[in-house]
């Protein structure tokens, strides 16, 4: 099968992708995510897939699983992506769908609706060409990856265990390469508790939870080393400016290349104590993604993909990456996983998020080549 012969068309792909991008789907809005799942479920049904809608839990959105007709029942290929984004409803205002030269902009277009869309286009192109994959193909789109997949990890691991390969169309690397491993990530919930008072009349009687949180977040970020990083990304505190704040909450993230380094980081976070006797500070552990280190199966899968990319006229370097994905779970399970197969672009998680339009074509052909030839 020559992937160069498949007639991928950038204009047609952008026309299909646009409704996905303009259907805003922030993780914390289950109804919005479910509207996105309605769209993708319909597209999959039109393609001839059997579509299963899996109800969300913990207050998050639904998931969609699709299988395509195949003569074989042996373990096959799982294409896995997420449809939730970090962008709140209304982001289409400052970041509308916009095509500008070789780039196309929009919320979630890079992370990771563009990669999800090119995966479906690859399946569609193979079907139109009358090419039957050697292994059955399943697609799983989930709803909460951007917050660590707390409600879907069990589903992801159960589905992956039934497959031989996992292909993850998260954004491609800046050099056009793919991801063959991911660092370990831990999230933490922070809570500071002070003593209330009237900030104008009785300021000295109070003990500010915001002040305590400020001291702690500096201490947390100062723990960062080359082996393990720490950052505080969320802070909530206060309601009235004339009140000394009683409670302040936050969320922190730690990332390490090696599990033992993350374990030490977790221990350091859980050992944090209040800076004074009149305030309280508590750290509890949140969602954790395990280290995924490439094994021989992953490297063989990459070598296979590299040969396909070479036929397309592209190099396909690989390396481990920070920034977790659901590939952490499947890779750590020992399933041959290749991540970062999605679009090239930049500005992820910002109001400058974009894709390189041409990458829809060659990355789509790469995905099609993998689906057609893996056995």
N, C-alpha and C positions, 0 to 999 in steps of 0.2 A: 504494500500500500504506500503510495507516494502522497504524503500530506500536502505537498506543494500543489497537487492537482485539485484539492478541495476548494471550491469557489467562495471562500469567505469574503464578505463585502462589508467594509467599514461603515458605510452610510446605512445599510440595512441593520447592522448590529446596533448602531447608535439609536436608530429609530425604535428598536425593541427594548433597549436598555433605558431609554428616557423615562417611560412610565414607572420603572422600578425606582429610579433615583428621585423622581418627583413624588413618590409615595414615601414620605418621611416615616422613619421607624425607629425612634429612640428606644433603647432597651427598657426604660422604666415606664413606658406607655404601652401596656399590653394590647390595647385596642388598636393602636397605630401599627404595632408589629403584626397583629393579626390581619390588618388590611393588606400589608405586604405579602403575607402568606397566602391570602386570597388570590392575589395577582400571580404569584409564582406557581401556585397549585393549578390555576387555570391554564397557564402556559404549558406546564408539564402534562396535563391531561390532553391538551391539543396535540402534543407530541406523541401521544399514544401510550403514555406511562400509566401504570396503576398507582394512584396517589392515595396515601394514607395521611390523615390529619391527626396529629398527636397532641392532645390537650396539654396546655401549659400548666405549670404549678408554681407555687410560691409567689403568685401574683404576676408572673411573667407570661409572655406570649406563647402561642402554639408553635409546634414544629411541623415540618412537612417532610415525608419520606416518599420517594418515588422509585418504582422498579420498572424495568423495561422487559418486554417479552424476550426470552432466550431459551434455547434448547437445553442448556446445561444447568444443573442445580449445584455445581461445586462452588466453593468459596470464590467470590469474584472481586470486583473493584468497587470501593466506596468512594464517591466524590462528596466531600463534606465541606460545608461553608456556613456562615452565619448571616442572617438578614437584619440583625439589629445594628444600630449605629450609635455613636456618641453624640450625635447632633440633635438638640431639642427641636420640637415642633416650631416652625417659623424660621428655620435656618435657610429655607429657600429664598427668604427676603434678601439677606446679605450674600448668600451663596446660591444664586439661581443656576439652573441648567444653562450652560453657556459653552459654545464651541468657539475656540479662538486659535486659528491656525492648526498646529499639530496637537493642541491640547483640548480636552473637554472637561468642564468643571461641574461640580454638584456635590451635595452632601451624601457621603457613603459611596460615591462612584469608584473610589480607589480602595476603600476598606469597607466591604469587599464585594459590592454588588457587581462591579465590572468583571471580576474574576468568576463570580458565580454565573453571570450571564454567558461569558465565553465558553464555560463548561457545557451549558445546555446547547449552545450553538454548535459545539463540537459533536455532541451526540446527534443533533439534528442533521449535520452535514454528513455524518457517516450513514445515517439512515437513507438520506436522499441519494447517496452514491451506491446504495445496495451493499454496503460493507457491514458484515456481521462481526461484532466483537467476539474474541475467543472466550472471554469470560463474561458472566452476567454483570450488569452495571446497576448500582443503586445510588441514588442521590439523597443526601440528608441535609436539610437546611434548618438551622437552629436559631434560637431567639434571645440568647443571653450571653454570648461570648464576650462582649465588651466589659462585662463585670465579673469575668472569671468562670462562667458557665455553672453557677451553683445549682440550677434546676435541671440541667441537661447532661451533666457529666455521666450519670448512670446510663442514660439513653445512648450517648455517644460510645461509651465503652462496650455496651451490649451489642450495638450494631456493628462496631468495628470488629469485634471478636468473631463475627460470622463472615469476615472477608479476608482475602489474601493480601490485598493492597489497599492503601488509603491515599487518595490524592486530594490535596488541600489547596484550593485556588486563592489563598491569601495573596496580598500584593507581592509582586516580584521584587527582587533586590535591585538596588540602583545600578549595579553592573549587568543587569539582565539575568542574573543567576537565580538559583533556587535555594531553599532552606532544607538542610538535612539534619537539623538538631535545634533544640531551643533551650534557653536557660530556665532555671527554676525560678518560680515567682511565688511570693507569699503576700497576702493582703492582711491588714490589721485594722481593727476598729479601736478608736481612741475615745476616751471620755474623761473630761476634767470636771470636777465638782467644787464649787466655791461656797461662799456665804453671801446671801443677798443683803442689800441695804439701798437706801436712797442715795444716788450718786451725787446729788446736790447738797442735801442737808446732812447726811450721815455717811459720807464717803469712807471715812476711816474705819467704820464698823464692818464694812464689807470685805470680802476676799474674792477677787475676780477669777472666774473660771477661764475667761479669755486670756488673761495674763498668764495663768498656769499653762494653758495650751501653747501660747506663744513661746514660752521658755522650753517646753518639751519638744516642739517641732524643730527648733534650732538644734537641740541636742540630738534628735533623731537624724536629721540630715547630716550633721557633723560626724555620724558614725560611718558614713560612706567611705569605702576603700576601693581599690582596684578589683578586689575579689567579690565584694558585695555592696550593692548600692541601696540607699534608703531615700525615699521622698514622701512628702505629705502633700496629697493632691486635693483633699476635701476638708473644709472647715465650716462648721455651723455653730453660731453662738450669738446670744443676745436677741432681744426683741424691742426693748425700750432704752434709749440712750441715757435716760436719767435713772436707770437701775444698774446696780452692780450685778453682773451676770452670774447666775448660779451654776449653769450647765453649759459646757461647750463640747461638741463632738467632732470627730474627724476620722479620716481614713488615710492610711499609709501603705506604701508599696515597697517591697524589698525584692531584689533580683540578684541572682548569682549564677555563674557558669557551672558550678559544681554543687551537688546536693549538700555536701558537708559544709560548704561555705554558707549556704542558705540556712542550714540547721543552726549554725553558730549565730547567724543574724536573727533568727527567730528567738533563740534563747536570750539574746541581748535585748530585744524588744520586750519580751515578756518579763524581763528583770527590771524594767524602768519603774521608778518610784516617784511619789510626789516630791516637789522641790521644797515644800514647807509643811509644817504640822497642821496648818489651818485649811489646807486644800487636799483634795483627793485626786488621784490620777490612776486610770485603769486601762490596760491594753488587753484586748482579746484577739485571738487569731481568727482570721477570716478564710477565704478561699485560697487554696494553694494549688499551683500547677507544678508537677514533678519535672525534674530534668529529663530531657530526651537527648540521648547521645546516640549518634549513628552507629549501627552495627553493620555486619557484612551484607545483610539483606537490603538495608537502606542504601548502602554504597552501590550495590548491584543495580538497584532500581534507578539510582541517579545515572549510572553509566549507560543504562538503556535509554533514559531520557536524553542524555548527552548526544548519543548517536542520532537520535531523531532531530534534535536541534541542529546538529551539524549539517544534516540534509537540508535544513531550512536556511542555512547560511548564518547561523548564530552560535556563539559560544554559550556554554551553560555552566559557569562556575558554581560551586556550592560551598556553604559553610553553615555553622551554627549561628543562631540569631537571638538577640534579646527581643522583648515584646512577645509575650506568650500567645499561643493559639491553641485551638483544640487538638492540633497535631501533637502538643505535649503529651496528651493522654494516650493517643494511639501509638505514638512512637515509644513511650515508656512501657507500653504493653508488649513491645517486641514485634509489632506488626509493621511490615515494610511500608513506610510512610514517606511521601515526598510533599513538601510544603512550599509555599511561595510560588505556586504555578500560575498565579493570577496576573493581572495587568501591571505594566510599569507606569509610574507616575510619581506623585509626591503630595505633600501637604496633608497627609493623613491626620485626622482629628483636629484640623484647623479650618478656617474660613477660606483657605486657598487650596482646597483638596482638588486634585485633577488627575486625569490619566493621559498617557500618550496614546493617541488614537491608533497609530500603527501597531501598537503592541497587542491590540485586540486580535489582529490578524495572525501574527506569528505565534502568539501564545495560544490562540485558539487551535491552530494547526498542530502545535506541540501537544496539547491536550488530546486532540483527535488521534494523533499518532500513538500516544500512550494507550488510550482506550482500545484501539484497534489491534495492537500488537502484544500487549501483556498477556502472558499465559502461565 
